[in-house]
Amino acid sequence: MYASYTICILFIIQKNARKPGRRPPQPPPLPLLRTRFSAQQLLGHFHKLLPTSLLAAWLALSERTFYARAFTPLVTLWYMIFQRLSHNHHLSHVQEDALEGGADRLSPCGKALSTRLTSESTSAYSDARQRLPLQACLRTLWHTGQQFARSFKLPQWFGLRPVLLDGSTYRLRPFGDIPKHFPPHRPGNCKKPPYWCVARVMGLLCLTTGAVLDSAVGSLKASEQALSATLLKARSWAGCLLLGDRNFGVYSMARAIVAAQGHALLRLTQVRAAKLARSSGFKLKAGLDVRLNWSPSRYDQCLENLAPAPVQGRLLVVRINRPGFRSLTLYLFTTLVDPVRCPAQALVQLYGQRWNIEVCFRYIKAQMELGFLECHSADIARKEWFAGLIAYNLIRWTMACAAATAQVAPPLLSFSRARELLLGWLGRSPLHCRSARSWKRLLTRISKARQPKRRKRRPAEPRAVRPFRKDHATLEGSRAAARKKLAQAHAKS
């Protein structure tokens, strides 16, 4: 995971340029997680990740009435997480686990789910997913994100917790009302009618553990800045340092982060950095480190309910020279104005770790298979995304437990192997039979599943996929139009 870091030690490399007879600089040690709880106590915290007591209060805020059905809201929420946690995402897999008594412990007393189900049909669970409010999934995601700070002592930078901010997309088929909420995406050079619907997602992730703290889903018509504004307005981010790339290095994002009581470390484009420096009477050059007020221009937009007030911060210009690589100039804006407490060298090192969010999104979309969702409504598409993030947080939380107990850096552990071990432990050990001994064995095995240590630099790979051609023609356009065309062609046969 950390083989892809490119800017983390760039400032150190610049100061310690390779000299004859001098060894190349070594990367800084990875931070370790610490916890004041034992492995047995962490098992109790693991059972609290599913908000059994809080779910009733959240459902009370909904306008919908929930009757005493077989699939209660708690069982439905768990099976949506279980559906994304396992490799088989079909509804029939959930029905099979329910008939075998997988959720009897979560059912009301005397009303075991396995005894109430008398059919192999998946319609009962499908209807229960539609009844479950979207806010229940979103609040559960918030709950799992907060449990990391309550169970572990997370490393801090400048007395703040680093949070990564970035966006991504996932694909959907044009079923039901999905094209209305997530219109099909047409590339700029594509002349054929678009088919795939694309949803834009935003995520706030913890730098140390990789856990998702919050997320938002919207269409491609909504910008990443607009979706980020909804996340920043939903809750307070006091004590957090938000890191963003050049797409978020705009005045509106800096103003929104300050309004959310957080701090910002944003990368700017050269044009925006030059305008910002010129407006404050400075010349943009390497080594610049000045305090200034970022005032909005007539082209800068401000989010709703926010006054366009100046944002106090620092502008950093760092020239990075690495032997064998092209020179790079970083333009950074941060609200940490104290150069003694927050030196430029440490800020550049911290921003170099921003790339980890790209690796986390790769795990979310590839390992958790959330890059493409088979849904028939926009509401279920949103719930599936949030349920997948909750399942992802369960894996990250278990990896954090293994890293804290074994004193290993969390990025060194294998995500895919941890998912396999956690899924096998959940399948072999029912809820009432999970002992501390099996839990400790699980954490020990996860702590031993390390990322491969590469002895030589991996060569650059082209971003291309070798196609596997079958004996069928490629379908273009909608399938209904193709059926109509086929019927017209063979009308006389």
N, C-alpha and C positions, 0 to 999 in steps of 0.2 A: 504493500500500500504506500509505503513511504519511499519506494524507488522512484516515484514520479515527482517528488518535490523538486522544484526548480529555482525557487527564489528564497527558500527558507534560510540559507546560509550565504546568500549572495553578497551581503554587506561584509560578512567575515572574509569571504574569498577575495573581495576587493582590497581589504586591508592587508591580508596575508597572501599576496600574490606569490605564485610559485617562484622560488629562487633556487639557484644551483645548490644541491646538497640539502634542500629543505623538503620535508614531507608535506604532501598536500593536506589542507585543513580537514579535520574530521567533523562530521555533523554533530550538532548538540545532542545530548542524551534525551531520549523520549520521556515525557512526564509519566509518573506512576500514579495510579489511583490508590486512595487509602480509605478505609472504612473503620468505624468503631464497633461494628457488629461482627459477631462470629458467623460461621457458615450456617449454623442451625438457625440463627436469628434472621439471616438473609433469606432462608427458605420461607419464613413467615412473611417477610416483606414481598417475596415473589407472589404469594397467594393474595396479597393486597393490591397487586397491579390491576386485577379485574375489580372495578369499584362496585362490590356487591351492595354495600350500605348506601353509597352515594347515588346509585342508579335510580332508586325510587324517588329521591328528591329531584333529580333531573327530569324524570318523566312527569312529575307533577307540574312542571312548567309548560308542558305541551298541552295543546288544546284537544288532542285526541284522547279518547277513553280506551283503556286497555282492559280486556276481559280475561277471565281465567281460562286461557287456552293451553294447549299442550306445549307449544313453543312460547314460553314466557319471554319478556324482553331481555332478561339476563341470559337465558339459554340461547336466544337468537343472537345476541351480541357475541357470546363466546363462539358460536358456530361460524359466524362471519369471520372472526379472527382465526379460528381453526381452519376454515376453508382456504384462507390465504397463507397460513403457516405451512400446511401440507403441500406436497407436490401435485396432488390430485385436487383440482379446484371445482370439480363437478358437484352439483347438488346431490347426486346419488351417493357420493362418498360421505357426505354429511348424514344422509338418511341411514346409511349402513352403520355409522358410528353411533347414531342415536338409538337404533334398534339393539345394539350390543351393550347399551347402558353407559355410553361415554359421558353423558351429561346428567345422569340420575342424581348425582350429588348436588347439582345446581337447581334441580327441580324442587318445588314445594314438598313438604313432608306428606307422605302418603300418596303422592301423585307423581310417581316416577315416570319419566318420559318414555322409557322403553316399554312399559306396560300400557301406556295410553296410545301408542302408535300401533295401528292394526293394518296398515297398508304400506306398500312399497312406493307409493306416489310421493313425489317431492313437492306437491302443491302447497302443503301446509307450511313447510319451511320457506318456500318462495313467497307466500303471502305474508309470513311473519317478517321477512326482510323488508317488504314494502311498508309495513306498519311501523317499523322501528324509526323513530325520529332521527334526522341527520345530526341534530345537536347532541344526541347521546354518543354517537361515534366521535364527534369532534371533542366533546368534553372528556371522553375516555382517553383520547390522544393527549390532551393537556395533562390529564392525571398521570399517565405513564411518564411524560416528560418531567413532571415535578418530582417523581419518586427518585430520580437520579440524584438530584441535589439533596434529598432527605436521607438517602442511604449511603452516599459516598462523599468524600471530601475532594471536590474537583480542583485541579490546579488552576491558578489564577495568574493573569498578567496585569500588572499595575493595580492589583486589588480588584480586578473585574474578571468576570467569566466570559471568555470569547465565544461568540455565536456567529455562525456562518450563514450568509444570506445569498440565495440563488434560486433560479427557476429552471423548469424543464417542461416536458410535454409527455402525453401518452395518447395512444390511438384508440379509436372506437369505430364500430361499424354503424352505418346510418340506419339504425332501427328505432322505431317509435318516435319519441320527441327529442332524440339525441341531436339530429341536424338543426333543430331549432335553438338548442342551448349551446351546442358546439358545432358550428357550421363547418362543412368540409373545407379542407385547406387546399388551395390551388397555388402551386409554386409559380414563381415569376416567369419561368421559361416553359411552362407546361401548357400545351394547347388542347389536351384531352380533358374531358369533364372530370372533376375530382370525385373521388369515392370515399376516402377515409376521413372521418371526423377527428379533429385534434383538440384536446383539452390542454390548457396551460395551467401549470401548477407552480406554486411558490412554497419554499420550505425554509424554516429556520432550524439549523442543526447545531448541536453541541460540538465544539471542536475536539474535546478530549475523548468522548465516548461515541460520537457519531449518531447520537439519538436525535430523533425529530421532535422538536419542542412545539412546533405549530406549523400549520400548512393551510393553503387556500387553493381553491380550484375555480377556474373561470375559462372563458372562451379566448380564442386568439385575438379577438377585438379588444380585450382588456390587456393593457400593458403590464409588464412585470412590476413597474413602479406602483401602478394602481392596486394590484393585488397585494403588494407589500404594505401599502397604506392600510388595508383592511386588517392585516396581521398586527401592525403596530398600534392601531386604535383599539383592538380587541382587549388588550391587557397591558399592564405596565412592564417595562423592560429595565427597571432600575437595577443597577449592579451588573449590567451586561455591556459588552463591547462588541458591536455588530460590524462584521467585515463584509465588504461588497466589492465587486469588480467595477470596471469602467461603466457598465450599464447602469449602476446605481450611484455613480459619482456625479450626481446632480443636486441642485439646491433643494428641490422638494424632498428628496430622501434624507438629506442632512437635517432639514427642518423637522421632518416627521420623527426621526430618531430622537432628536432633542426633546420634542413634545412628549415622546413616550418615556422620558426620564432615562434614556440610555446614552451611550457614547458611540461614536462612529469612527471607523477607519476605512475610508473609501479611496479607491484608485480613480484618478481623473485622466481624461484624455489630454493630449498636449495642448489642443486649442482651448479647452475649458480652463486648464491650469494657467495658460498665458493670459487669458482674460481676467482671471481671478487675481493674478499677480499684478497685472497692469492697473486694475481698478484700485489697488491698494498702494500704488506707487513703487512697486518692486519690478525688477527685471528677472525674467525666468532664466535661470542658469543652474548648472549642477552645483550641489552643495547648499542650495537655498533652504533655510529653515527659519521661517518667520511666523509671527502671530498676526492674524488679520481677522476681519469681520466679513463673512460671506453674505453680501446683500443681494437680493434678487434683482435681476434685470427685467426689462419689460417682456422678455421672451420666456423667462422662468415661470413655471407654474407652481402654485402652492395648493396643498391638499385642502379639502373642505374643512371648515371650522378651525382653520389655522391662520393666524395673522402672518403676513409676510415680514417677519422680524429678522434682523441680521443674526447669523449663526457665528459664534466665536469659535475659532479653531486655529490650526497651524497648517501651513503649506510646506510640504517636503519635496525636494527634488534630489533624487539619488541617482548617480551614474554608476552602473555596474559593469565591470570589465572582468570577464572570466577567460582564462587561457583556453583556446580552442573553440570559443563560442562568440557569437556576435555581441556587441555591446548593447546594453539595455538601459533605458532611462525610466525610472519610476516616478510618477507624480501622485503623491498621496495627500489626502486631506483628513485630518483627525480633529476631534473635539478635545483631545487631551493636550492642553496648552502648556503644561509644565515640561520644559526640555530636560530638566535635571531628573525628575522622577520617571519621565517617559522619553528616553533618548531615541534619536532617529535610528540607531543601529537595532535596538530591540523592536521598534515598530516595523522595520523592514523584515526582520526575522519572523515576526508574528504574521505579517501579511503573506509571507511565503507559504504558510500553511493553509491558506485559503483554498488551495487546489484540492484539499481533502474532501470538500463537499462534492466535487465532480466524481470522486471515487465512491462516495456514499450513494449518490444518485445512480451510479452504475450498479451497485448492489441492489438498490431498490427496484430498478427497472429490469435487470437481468436475472439476479438470483431470486428475488421475490416475484418476478414475472408480472410487474405492474406497468410495463411499457405498453402492453396491449391488453385490453379488458373486453371480455365477451359479455356485454350487457345489452338490455333491451329498453332501458329508460335512462334518462339523465340523472334521476334521483339515485338509482342503484349504482350508476357509474361513480357518483361522488362517494356513496357509502363504501363501495368496494375499495376505493383509493384510501380512505381513512382507515378502514379495517386492515388493509395491507400495511399501512404505516404503524398501526398498533402492534401487529405481528412482528414487524421489523424491530420495534422498540423492545419487545419481549426478548428477542435474540440478543440485541445489544445490551440489555440489562443483565442477562445471564453471562455474556462475555465480560461485562464489567465486574461481576461477582468473581468470576474465575481469575481475572487479572488482579483484582484487589487482594484476594486470598493468597495467590502465588507470587505477588509482587512482580508482575510482568506488565509491560506497557500494552494497553489495549490494542493499538494498531498492529502489533506483532501477531495477534491471534487470527486464525482463519475463520472468516465469516461463514462460508459454505459448510465447513466441517462442524462448526458450532450449531448451525441450524439442524444438521442431520442428527447430532447427538441430543439436542433438546427435543426434537420431534420424537426420537426413539424413546427418550425418558418419559415423555408425556404419554406415549402409547402403552408402555410397559407398566407404568406406575399410575394407578387410578388416584384420584384426589385424596381419598381417605387412607391410602396405603403408601404415600410418599414419605419415606423415612429420611432422617438426616444423613444416614449412611449412604443411601443411594444418591442423595443430593451432593454430598461431598465427593463421591466418585465421579459424578457428572462434571463438577467444577474442575476436578483434577484432570480429567480427559480433555476438557476444553482448553485448559491452560497448557497442555502439552501439544495441542494442534497449532503449530506455529506456521507463519508464512515462510515460504522457501527463502533461504539466504542466497542471493545471486552473487556469484563470484566474479562475474564480468558484466559489462554493460550490455543491456539488451538492445539489439538493432532497431531502428525505426521501422514500423510496419505501415504499409499503405492502408488507408481507410477505404477498403474495397472488400466486397463479398463475392466469392465465386458462386455463380448461379448453378442450381441443380435443375436442369431442364427435364421435364416429364414429357409424356406423349400427348399432352393436352394443350390446346391453344390457350393463350392468355386472355382472361375475361376483362373487357374494357366496358365501363359504364355499369349500369344497374343490372342485376340478374333478371328482374322482371322484363326489362326491355329486350334482353337476350332471349328470354322464353318467347316473347311475342314475335321476334324476328325469326326464331326457329320454327314457330307454328306457321308463319306465312310462307317460309321456304318449302315446307313439307305439307302444304295444304292439300295437294292432289295425291299424296301417297297414301 
